Amino acid sequence: MCKVIGLGNVIINRCIDEKVSLDASKLQKLLYFMQKEFLVEYDEPFFIQDIVAAKCGPSIPDIARSFMTHDFGSNAKQHVKIAVLDKEKPIIDKIFKLYHHYSSLELMDISKKEKAWEIVWQSGVGEGSLITPATIIGACKC
């Protein structure tokens, strides 16, 4: 299993535990913000799976495919096969605390104000293009 899918399962389980609403879009945005925070903090990616510029903001195709038919309304916890490293847990906690209360539409709006997305999106010309770790880091240093 790729790391981003495992992290997605960690977030799903946390949302179930804390009774937080979640859908595939919100999951992608939370993971994007975790990736950004990890890059800024450690100058290395949290996960290696692609992030692309989509009309709805940063999108993670592996998450979209894997959780397309997931029933986010169920209380069935996900079987997680991922070890969260000591340096990863604070990032997960920080981003979850900052953004868990937003709806997926609110997170979409917030993510579309991200400089890295704007750089790649270019008014739609860059739709489907990669938002690379270098782009995210560079946008944070502006």
Steps between C-alpha positions, in 0.01 A plus 500: 500500500633843415565736786237758410228232510618394846498863614151534356390207713658659807298817436178305439544319831571823683190661351293204615650521850442876526165500315628732226329503161718390210478438129758426231552867419560599862735203542707616202524854632606385848770283341615788280539727803690223682733465202558877494566520874739203490691652207534831682601335828736229374581594138389154391165363383255336738394270217621455141168461323406768247305813577346670198333832432128443456206736469415424865855578622786261572393143429664165576403251225589194712257616769229586247528152344533306824219670689263567207243250627582525871202548729620791712173495691574159649667458834707208376860563590763433238760232543818705510830350391720799556737597774484871574849623581568719803569804283181443296252490787533870594436600138188281482379641833570863405328487161206301634453753781524796260270371228271220624210733574483634143265348242642360179373809314672732746824300470471515122482880519791515745715267286432706187669794675818293532784659301625159375158420353476845340847464345411169336129564431558819296130573445439143384791466258680274748203277580627150577862616529710394796539717806849384589662514841741758357206718393341473844826587678575784257151644544544499877822699474343784297 
